[in-house]
Amino acid sequence: MSDAGLSARVATPRRSIFETLELDVRLLGMLMAFAAVAVVFTIWTGGTFVSPRNVFNIAVQTVPVAIMACGMVFVIVARNIDLSVGSMLAMCSAIMAMSQTHWLPSVFGTEYGNPAILLATVLIGLAAGTAMGSITGWLVGYQRIPSFIVTLGGLFVWRNVNWFTTNGQSVSLTDPNLLMFGGTEGVLGAPASWSLGIAASTLAVWAIVASRRNKQSHGFTVKPVWAETVMAGLIVGVILLFVGWLSRYPIPEAKLKRLFAASGQTMPEGYTAMHGLPISVLILILVAVAMTLIARKSRLGRYIFAAGGNPDAAELSGINTRLLTVKIFALMGFLCGLAALIAQARLQSHGNDIGMLEELRVIAAAVIGGTALAGGIGTIYGAVLGALIMQSLQSGMAMVGVDTPFQNIVVGLVLIIAVWVDILYRKRLGLSK
């Protein structure tokens, strides 16, 4: 062999399959942890854990925490914290419940259940969440009060203002238009779910191909074709498996008869229908995609990560970090309002304890998902996966009869381990001492 050939082999070290696929090490670790949780509880429950019904329930229960965790990523990346998200969820839920059942019907003189009232209710709830978040952002950004103190105060303030808003009473919600946001009452059905799954798979493949061509046009190094094909296959496989699995969950016969009766029809003999994708899960997917685009493609996202990486340098470069803080917390408040809509629709009522301790679960989801408490590092998909891992753990433990206190102990230990792993990972990369 010539010297040139030998030097070429020495200069080009062999890369592992994971390096070639350019998989995030922490994401890979989370996926392995999620797979381990699924395998353990599947064996423990005799396969019930991965039944279509339980997967459906886990997905629906994950949505409110995952939506708020998407906003918490931006908050933590910018070196802040928000301990008030659970209380803001409760406050938004109280406002929407009272708006729909008491305030708006008396103002407009229309009956409860009017779609116009629901639309106004949703807009009021989202606006209230955005306003509460903006107040927090103003106090943190412009008044320089530590976010820990402001949001700790907000935790107590909004939780108790929520109590006064409903006079301490639970509010029952029966509007079918609202309940569609909750899960079982709002599903696409199998045919529409398959159509959407195929469309999403096609879009994912197109995005991979378009990204590859864009890199090539600018002279950047791209993955081997086989690596791109493997990644596309994995993504398409996950999408279609998820859609197909939920499309195997049948709607109970009694519920089908009730739906037919409500429309003045008689259910045909032997008629069956499947749940398919819940509307709430679709909302989470849209939120995750939108937040990912904001993080990666928008000026706001670049500013957030720049400010989190080095606040002083970001301010010296001309970034208005005070206004940026207001925008981050306002977005967090908006997502709390959206999560409140989905949470109360799933529970079919507003109770004073709604959102209790959700702030801890949201922070835990973001941190477990790889968001660094030191700021500057975090991903939206990681936060969603963190929320899914936590909900899977809790659901699995509940199925095998583990007491609630011990469930919380396990979640707390998982959070500590996640932060410890993040510290070790950052030290290995030389990002912290």
C-alpha positions in Angstrom: 0.0 0.0 0.0 1.3 3.5 -0.9 2.0 6.1 1.8 -0.8 8.3 0.4 -3.3 5.4 0.8 -2.1 4.7 4.3 -2.3 8.3 5.4 -5.8 8.6 3.9 -6.9 5.7 6.1 -5.3 7.2 9.2 -6.8 10.6 8.5 -10.3 9.2 8.1 -11.3 7.4 11.3 -14.2 5.0 11.2 -17.4 6.4 12.5 -20.0 4.4 14.4 -23.5 3.9 13.0 -24.9 6.4 15.5 -22.3 9.0 14.5 -23.1 8.4 10.8 -26.9 8.8 11.5 -26.0 12.0 13.5 -28.3 11.0 16.4 -28.3 13.1 19.5 -26.7 11.1 22.3 -29.1 12.4 24.9 -32.1 11.8 22.6 -30.9 8.2 22.0 -30.5 7.7 25.8 -34.1 9.0 26.3 -35.4 6.7 23.6 -33.6 3.7 25.2 -35.0 4.7 28.6 -38.6 4.9 27.2 -38.1 1.5 25.5 -36.9 0.0 28.8 -40.0 1.4 30.6 -42.3 0.0 27.9 -40.7 -3.4 28.0 -40.7 -3.7 31.8 -44.3 -2.7 32.2 -45.4 -4.7 29.2 -44.0 -7.9 30.8 -45.3 -6.9 34.2 -48.8 -6.3 33.0 -49.0 -9.2 30.6 -49.1 -7.0 27.6 -51.8 -4.6 28.8 -49.5 -1.7 29.1 -49.0 -1.5 25.3 -52.7 -2.3 24.5 -54.3 0.3 22.1 -56.5 1.5 24.9 -53.7 2.2 27.3 -51.5 3.8 24.7 -54.4 6.1 23.8 -54.9 7.0 27.5 -51.2 7.7 28.0 -51.1 9.9 24.9 -54.1 11.9 26.0 -52.9 12.3 29.6 -49.5 13.5 28.4 -50.8 16.4 26.3 -51.3 19.2 28.9 -47.9 18.7 30.5 -46.2 18.3 27.2 -47.7 21.5 25.8 -46.5 23.5 28.8 -43.1 21.8 28.7 -42.6 23.1 25.2 -42.9 26.7 26.6 -40.8 25.8 29.7 -37.9 24.9 27.4 -37.7 28.5 26.3 -38.0 29.7 29.8 -35.2 27.5 31.1 -33.0 28.0 28.1 -33.1 31.8 28.8 -31.9 31.0 32.4 -35.2 31.5 34.1 -37.8 29.3 35.8 -41.6 29.4 36.0 -43.1 27.8 39.1 -46.6 29.3 38.4 -47.6 27.3 35.3 -49.9 24.9 37.2 -51.6 27.8 38.9 -51.9 29.7 35.6 -53.5 26.6 34.1 -56.0 26.6 37.0 -56.7 30.3 36.6 -57.2 30.0 32.8 -59.5 27.0 33.4 -61.6 28.9 35.9 -62.0 31.9 33.5 -63.0 29.6 30.6 -65.3 27.6 32.8 -67.1 30.6 34.2 -67.1 32.4 30.8 -68.8 29.4 29.1 -71.3 28.5 31.7 -72.2 31.9 33.4 -70.7 35.1 32.1 -71.1 34.9 28.3 -74.6 33.3 28.2 -75.9 36.1 30.4 -74.2 38.8 28.3 -75.2 37.5 24.9 -78.5 36.0 25.9 -77.8 32.8 24.1 -78.0 29.2 25.4 -75.1 27.2 26.9 -73.4 25.2 24.2 -73.5 27.8 21.5 -70.3 27.5 19.3 -69.9 31.3 19.3 -69.7 31.2 23.1 -67.1 28.4 23.0 -65.0 30.4 20.5 -65.2 33.5 22.7 -64.4 31.4 25.8 -61.3 29.9 24.2 -60.0 33.4 23.0 -60.6 34.8 26.5 -58.8 31.9 28.2 -55.8 32.2 25.8 -55.7 36.0 26.2 -55.8 35.7 30.0 -52.9 33.2 30.0 -50.9 35.5 27.7 -51.6 38.5 30.0 -50.6 36.6 33.2 -47.4 35.5 31.5 -46.7 39.0 30.3 -47.0 40.4 33.8 -44.5 37.8 35.0 -42.2 38.7 32.1 -42.4 42.4 32.9 -41.6 41.9 36.6 -38.6 39.6 35.7 -37.3 41.5 32.6 -37.9 45.1 33.4 -38.0 45.1 37.2 -35.2 42.6 37.6 -37.0 40.5 40.2 -35.6 36.9 40.1 -38.0 34.6 38.2 -37.9 32.1 41.0 -39.5 34.7 43.4 -42.0 36.1 40.9 -43.3 32.8 39.8 -43.3 31.4 43.3 -45.5 34.3 44.2 -47.6 33.7 41.1 -48.1 30.1 42.2 -49.9 31.3 45.3 -51.7 34.3 43.8 -53.2 32.6 40.7 -54.1 29.4 42.6 -56.2 31.4 45.1 -57.6 33.9 42.6 -58.8 30.8 40.8 -60.7 29.7 44.0 -62.4 33.1 44.3 -63.3 33.1 40.6 -65.5 30.1 41.0 -66.4 30.8 44.7 -64.7 27.5 45.5 -67.1 25.5 43.4 -66.5 22.9 40.8 -67.9 23.7 37.4 -69.4 20.9 35.3 -68.7 21.2 31.5 -71.1 19.3 29.2 -70.8 21.2 25.9 -69.9 18.6 23.3 -67.9 21.2 21.3 -65.6 21.7 24.3 -65.3 18.0 25.2 -63.9 17.4 21.7 -60.6 18.8 22.9 -60.4 16.3 25.8 -59.5 13.0 24.2 -62.1 10.2 24.0 -64.9 12.6 23.0 -62.8 14.1 20.2 -61.2 11.6 17.8 -60.7 11.5 14.0 -61.6 7.9 13.5 -59.5 5.3 11.7 -59.9 6.4 8.0 -59.1 10.1 8.7 -56.2 9.1 11.0 -54.7 6.9 8.4 -55.0 9.6 5.8 -53.3 12.1 8.1 -50.6 9.6 9.0 -49.8 9.0 5.3 -49.7 12.7 4.7 -47.5 13.3 7.6 -45.1 10.5 6.5 -44.9 12.0 3.0 -44.2 15.4 4.5 -41.5 14.0 6.7 -39.8 12.3 3.8 -40.0 15.5 1.7 -38.5 17.5 4.5 -35.5 15.1 4.7 -35.0 15.2 1.0 -35.3 19.0 0.8 -32.9 19.5 3.7 -30.4 17.2 2.0 -30.6 19.1 -1.3 -30.3 22.4 0.5 -27.1 21.3 2.2 -25.7 20.0 -1.0 -26.5 23.3 -2.8 -24.5 25.2 -0.2 -21.6 22.8 -0.2 -22.2 21.3 3.2 -21.3 17.6 4.1 -24.4 15.4 4.0 -25.1 11.9 5.4 -24.7 8.9 3.2 -27.9 8.0 1.2 -28.4 4.8 3.3 -28.3 6.9 6.5 -30.9 9.3 5.2 -33.0 6.3 4.1 -32.8 4.7 7.5 -33.8 7.9 9.3 -36.7 8.4 6.9 -37.8 4.8 7.5 -37.6 5.2 11.2 -39.7 8.4 11.2 -42.3 7.0 8.8 -42.4 3.7 10.8 -43.1 5.5 14.1 -45.8 7.7 12.6 -47.7 4.8 10.9 -47.2 2.5 13.9 -48.7 5.1 16.3 -51.6 5.8 13.9 -52.3 2.2 13.3 -52.2 1.2 16.9 -54.7 3.9 18.0 -56.8 2.9 15.0 -57.2 -0.5 16.7 -58.9 0.9 19.8 -62.7 0.4 19.3 -65.3 2.9 20.4 -67.7 1.2 22.9 -71.0 0.0 21.4 -73.0 1.9 24.0 -71.3 5.2 23.1 -71.9 4.5 19.4 -75.6 4.0 20.0 -75.7 7.2 22.0 -74.0 9.1 19.1 -76.4 7.7 16.5 -79.4 8.5 18.8 -78.2 12.1 19.2 -78.3 12.5 15.5 -81.7 10.9 15.2 -80.5 7.7 13.6 -80.4 4.0 14.5 -77.1 2.3 14.6 -76.8 -0.5 12.0 -76.5 -4.1 13.4 -72.8 -5.1 13.8 -71.5 -1.5 13.2 -68.1 -0.8 14.7 -65.8 2.2 14.7 -62.3 2.9 16.0 -61.0 5.9 17.9 -57.9 6.8 15.9 -56.0 10.0 16.7 -57.3 12.2 19.4 -57.7 15.9 18.5 -55.8 16.9 21.7 -52.7 14.9 20.5 -52.9 16.6 17.1 -52.9 20.0 18.9 -49.7 18.9 20.8 -48.1 17.9 17.5 -48.9 21.2 16.0 -47.6 23.1 19.1 -44.4 21.0 19.1 -43.8 21.6 15.3 -44.5 25.3 15.7 -42.2 25.7 18.7 -39.4 23.8 17.0 -39.7 26.1 13.9 -39.6 29.1 16.3 -36.5 27.7 18.0 -34.6 26.8 14.8 -35.8 29.2 12.1 -37.0 32.4 13.7 -35.1 35.4 15.0 -37.0 35.0 18.3 -35.6 31.5 18.7 -32.0 32.6 17.9 -32.3 35.4 20.4 -33.6 33.1 23.2 -30.7 30.6 22.8 -28.2 33.4 22.4 -29.4 35.1 25.6 -29.4 31.8 27.4 -25.9 30.9 26.2 -24.4 34.3 27.3 -26.8 37.0 28.5 -24.1 39.7 28.7 -22.9 39.1 25.2 -26.5 39.0 23.9 -27.3 42.4 25.4 -24.1 43.9 24.1 -24.9 42.6 20.6 -28.1 44.7 20.6 -30.7 42.1 21.7 -33.4 43.7 23.9 -33.2 41.0 26.6 -35.9 42.7 28.7 -38.5 42.6 26.0 -37.3 39.1 25.1 -38.1 38.0 28.6 -41.6 39.4 28.4 -42.2 37.5 25.1 -40.9 34.2 26.6 -43.2 34.4 29.6 -46.1 35.6 27.5 -45.7 32.6 25.2 -45.5 30.4 28.3 -48.8 31.9 29.6 -50.5 31.3 26.2 -49.5 27.6 26.3 -50.9 27.4 29.8 -54.2 28.6 28.5 -54.2 26.1 25.8 -53.2 23.3 28.2 -56.1 24.4 30.5 -58.6 24.1 27.7 -57.5 20.5 27.0 -57.2 19.5 30.7 -60.7 20.7 31.6 -62.1 19.1 28.5 -60.6 15.8 29.4 -61.9 16.0 33.0 -65.2 17.4 31.7 -65.2 19.9 34.6 -63.2 22.6 36.3 -62.1 21.8 39.8 -60.1 23.8 42.3 -57.3 21.2 42.3 -56.9 21.2 38.5 -53.2 21.7 37.6 -52.1 21.0 41.1 -48.3 20.2 41.1 -48.2 20.5 37.3 -45.4 23.0 37.5 -43.1 20.3 38.9 -44.1 17.8 36.2 -43.6 20.4 33.5 -40.1 21.4 34.8 -39.2 17.7 35.2 -40.4 16.9 31.6 -38.2 19.7 30.2 -35.1 18.7 32.3 -35.5 15.0 31.6 -35.8 15.9 28.0 -32.3 17.4 28.0 -32.9 21.1 28.8 -30.0 22.3 30.8 -30.8 24.3 33.9 -27.7 26.4 33.3 -29.4 27.7 30.1 -28.6 27.8 26.5 -29.4 24.1 25.7 -32.8 22.5 25.1 -35.0 20.9 22.5 -38.8 20.8 22.1 -38.9 17.2 21.0 -36.9 16.3 24.1 -39.4 18.0 26.4 -42.3 16.2 24.8 -40.5 12.9 25.1 -39.7 13.7 28.7 -43.4 14.3 29.4 -44.2 11.0 27.7 -41.6 9.1 29.8 -43.0 10.5 33.0 -46.6 9.8 32.1 -45.6 6.2 31.0 -43.9 5.7 34.3 -46.8 6.9 36.4 -49.4 5.0 34.3 -47.3 1.8 34.4 -46.9 2.0 38.2 -50.6 2.7 38.7 -51.5 -0.4 36.6 -49.3 -2.7 38.7 -50.7 -1.3 42.0 -47.9 1.0 43.1 -49.1 3.6 45.7 -49.2 7.3 44.6 -46.6 8.4 47.1 -44.1 5.9 45.8 -44.9 6.9 42.2 -43.9 10.5 43.1 -40.7 9.2 44.8 -39.8 7.4 41.5 -40.5 10.5 39.4 -38.4 12.6 41.8 -35.5 10.1 41.5 -35.8 10.1 37.7 -35.5 14.0 37.8 -32.4 13.9 40.0 -30.8 11.3 37.8 -31.6 13.3 34.6 -30.0 16.4 36.0 -27.0 14.4 37.1 -26.6 12.9 33.7 -26.8 16.3 32.1 -24.1 17.6 34.4 -21.8 14.7 33.5 -22.6 15.1 29.8 -21.7 18.9 29.9 -18.5 18.1 31.7 -17.5 15.6 29.1 -18.1 18.2 26.4 -16.2 20.8 28.4 -19.2 23.0 28.7 -18.9 23.4 32.5 -16.5 22.7 35.2 
